[in-house]
């Protein structure tokens, strides 16, 4: 199966244990089906520091934050897939709210995989708000991984 015809799996990654479980699940799925994996980490300007700019972050913080986010994503991908990264795996940092960027990515995916909650979760929630948003709005099927499997 060529990369052009291989199913595409998008995985939401934020460095949390739940997102690593989702990435591991996607890796197993890709190995079984020949799918490609796109690990996606998104970030946005925190509302606590003021109104977020539309469509982009201020240049003063964009470079530093993007570098930190890329390190987080690279660490997660290396932990799951090893190094060097397999050719069917792509890691990308994007600007935007995770729920919105994952739903947008689902438009060009065959499957979207997310953890049940991540860094932004309220304690005690069984499913995070990003997961719920993805399940109810994604264009493709969604898998919500609820922790490590045996």
VENKA-V827900 format. One record per pair of residues at least 6 apart in sequence whose ideal C-beta (glycine too) atoms are under 6 Angstrom apart, sorted by the first residue. I is the first residue (numbers start at 1). J is the second residue. D is the distance in whole Angstrom. If there is no record, write none. Layout:
I/J/D
I/J/D
//
This chain:
1/34/4
3/36/6
6/34/5
6/35/6
6/36/5
7/33/6
7/35/4
7/110/4
8/36/5
8/109/5
8/110/5
9/26/5
9/30/6
9/35/5
9/37/5
9/111/5
10/38/5
10/40/6
10/105/5
10/109/4
10/112/5
11/22/6
11/23/5
11/26/4
11/39/5
11/113/5
12/40/6
12/102/5
12/114/4
13/19/5
13/23/6
13/39/5
13/41/5
13/73/6
13/76/5
14/118/4
14/119/5
15/72/4
15/76/6
16/118/4
16/119/5
18/115/3
18/116/6
18/117/5
18/118/6
19/115/5
19/118/5
20/76/6
21/115/6
21/145/5
21/147/6
21/148/5
22/113/5
22/114/6
22/115/4
22/145/4
23/76/6
23/80/5
24/80/5
25/145/5
26/37/5
26/113/5
27/80/5
30/37/5
36/88/4
37/89/5
38/90/5
39/77/5
39/91/5
40/92/6
40/105/6
41/69/5
41/73/4
41/93/5
42/94/5
42/96/5
42/98/5
42/101/4
43/69/5
44/96/6
44/97/5
45/52/4
45/57/5
57/95/6
66/93/6
69/93/5
70/93/5
73/91/5
73/93/6
77/91/5
81/89/5
94/101/5
98/130/5
99/130/5
99/133/4
102/134/5
103/137/5
103/138/5
106/112/5
106/138/4
106/139/5
106/140/5
107/139/5
109/140/5
110/140/6
111/140/6
111/141/6
112/134/6
112/138/5
112/140/6
112/142/5
113/143/5
114/131/5
114/134/5
114/144/6
115/145/6
116/127/5
116/131/6
116/144/5
116/146/5
117/125/6
117/128/4
118/128/6
121/128/5
131/144/5
134/142/5
135/142/5
//
